[in-house]
Amino acid sequence: MDSSQSASLIKSELRKRFRSEREFHLSECSWQHLLDSKEIKSAEVLASYYSYGSEPDTSELNKSLVQSGKTLLLPRRLADNDLDWIIWSGKDEDLEIDGNLKSPKGESFKGEIDVVIVPALHVDRQGNRLGQGGGSYDRALAKLNSWKVALVYSGELTSESLPVESFDCRVDAAATPEILVRFTAKN
């Protein structure tokens, strides 16, 4: 077994464990400290996601971003399982459902994105993010020169290194409901 297959198997096992453990972390999430960050305050265009299941709740965060007058984008899954970004008004009636993903209706956004808020199961102290395993976010993030922040629950930011594959995209920061941890400085 080569190192790539090994990393993939380890990540699969970690995903099972972290999903199971996540049920113990479910709690109300306030993202005010993230909204108050210099990166969010200075951003004009932000991409986020519409949380589902056991993911940290993004509903109030997304609502606050829209109400602040910023352009908010949500992902839409493409036929090849890649993501594209659509402007969202903040109204649920402007969403369509594709599996677990709620996406805005409309045309693809073609401009620059200042900040991308992404889901994660765990993030390590180097900014390596373990997602759900489809690779959609890693492919989307690789195309962007944005400040990238992952949302996780308390206890899901780990000092243990996560396995990394060549296509994995690091994030610049991770936010728990209590803190924001930056891994690298954006120039």
Buried (B, 14 or more C-beta within 10 A) or exposed (E): EEEEEEBBEEBEEBBEEBEEBBEEBEEEBEBEBBBEBEBBEEBEBBBBBBBBEBBBBBEBBBEBBBEEEBBBBBBBBEEEEBBBBBBBEEEEEBBEEEEEBBBBEEEEBEEEBBBBBBBBBBBBBEBBBBBBEEBBBBBBBEEBEBBBBBBBBEEBBBEEEBBBBEEBBBBBBBBBBEEBBBBEEEE
